[in-house]
Amino acid sequence: MTLSIIVAIAKNFAIGKKNELLYHLPSDMKRFKQTTLEHTVIMGKNTFASFPKRPLPNRRNIVLALPHEVPADKEGAVWVNSLQQALDLCKSEEEVFIIGGAYVYSQTLPLADRLYLTIVDDEPEGADAFFPVIDFSQWQETFREDHPADEKNEKPFSFVNLDRKPQPKRKTRKRI
């Protein structure tokens, strides 16, 4: 399984404010939909609650929540109590997407194989949710597409895909 993260981030790693996205970028929404369609998406309960239409259609929605936070009406999603439980449900899948929020991103970045970033050329004030800082030395850029601001997209942005670089294997000592 390839564990992928998909996220729109500002230059200062801001991703949200008051449980809402910072930017209205139709091109980003289109990319998100095309990339995640027919795949499993894993998210926290607040991200799930922020969608106007739940669950996201044509995707298996897995929501992380504490046991007492699981609603009686699960709204068509699979609710789990741990990241490990969510990943165990996806073992046979080719690619699974982590779609937020900040806490879920912080837990999964060390495990991720691929990042689908929309990097917005902005540093918004008042953001209260941030993506963890990326150590770019651990990643290799495999795709980049730059977009200027236009009548539909309020800020300039870039689509950037990163794959984790292979880690060198440690030499093991032979025991005598």
N, C-alpha and C positions, 0 to 999 in steps of 0.2 A: 504494500500500500504506500502510495505517495501522500504524505501529509502536507497540505498546502495551506497557506494563509493568504487571504485576499482582503485588502484594506486600502482605503483612501487616507493619506496622511499629509499634513502640512509639513513645511520644512522643519518646524520645531517638534515634529512627531505628534502634534495634536490630532485627535480623531473625532472629538465630540464635545457637545455642550448640552447639559440638561437632558441627557439620553436622546439626543438628536444629532444627525450628521451636521458637520460644519458647512458643507457646500452643497449646492444643487448643481450637479454636473450630469446632464443627461447622457453624455458619452460614457461616463464612468458607470452609470446605472446599466446601460446597455452592455458594457463589457462584463460587469458583474453577472448579469443574467445569462449571457452567452457562455461564460466560463463555468458557472456552477450548475447550469441546467442538467438534469438527469443524474446529478451526483448527490451525495450526502453532504449536508452543511451542519456544522456543530457550532452552537452559540450559547451564551449565557441567557438567563431568563429575562434580563432587562433588554437585551438586543431583540429577543423574540417579541417582547411586549411592545417594542417601538414600531413594529411593522403594521401598516394600516390594514393589510390583509394577511391573516395568519392561517395556516403555515405558508411559507413560500411555495408557490405551486411548482409542480414537476421536479421536486427535490425531496429527498428524505430529510426532515428536520429533526435534529437531535438537540435537546435543550438541557443544559446543566443547571441543576438547582438543588438546594438542600431538601431533604425529605419533607419537611414541613412547608416548603414553598411550592410543592407540586400541586397544581390546581385539580379540582375534581373533573372539570372539563379540560382535557388535555389538548383541545383544539387541533387535533390531527397531527400532533408532534409526538415523538418519543422522548420521554422525560427520564433523565438519569441523574444519579447522585454523585458521580465522579467522572473526571476526564478519562480515567482508565476504563471505566464501564462503557463510555461512549466509544473509545477507540476499539475495545473488544468487539463491539457490534459491527465494526467496519473492516475487520481483518481481511475479508475476501474482496474488498473493493479496490479498484485500480487507483483512484484518487479521491481524497476526502478534503473538504474545505472548512477551515476555521474562519468564521465570519464576525467574531466579536463577542463581547466587548473587551475593554482594556484588560481586565483581570484574566480573561480566557486567553487573550493574546500573550500576556506575560507568562502564563503557564505553558503555552505551546510553542513559543518561538524557539526555545532550545531543542525541541523535538522536530521542528519543521524541516522538510526537504526542499520546499519551493515557496517563494514569496511572489505574489501578484500585487504589485504596488501601483497605486495612482498617487503620484507625488504632486501636490498642489503647490504652486509657487506663491506661498503666502505664509505668514506667521500670525494667526488670528489671536485677538485678545479675548480673554474670558473663557477659553477652553478649559474643561474640567476633566477630560479623559484623554489619555496619551498612550500611544503605542510605545512599547519598550524600545530603547535605543538599540539600533542595529549595528553590530560589528561587521562592517562591510568587507573586512579582510577575510571573513568566513564564507563569503558569497561570491558567485560569479554571475555577472550580468549576461542574460541570454536573449533579451529583447528590450528594445526601447523605442518608444514612439512619442514624439513631442507634439503638443497641441497648444496653439495660442488661445487666448480668451476670444470668445465670439458671441453672437447674439443669443446662443443657447447655453454656453458654458461661461460662467462669470469670471473665472480665473484661469490663467495658463496652467497647464498640468502636463505630466508625462506618465505614460504607462511604462512600467519597468518590471520585468520579470527577473528574478534571481534564483539560481539553484545553489544549494549548499555545496561548497567545495568538498571533495573527498578528504577525509582526515588521514594523515599519515599513520601507518600502522606502527605501533610500538614494538621494539625488539624485546623479545622475552629472553631471559637468561636461562640457560640449561642448568638444572640442578645436578650436582655431583653426588 
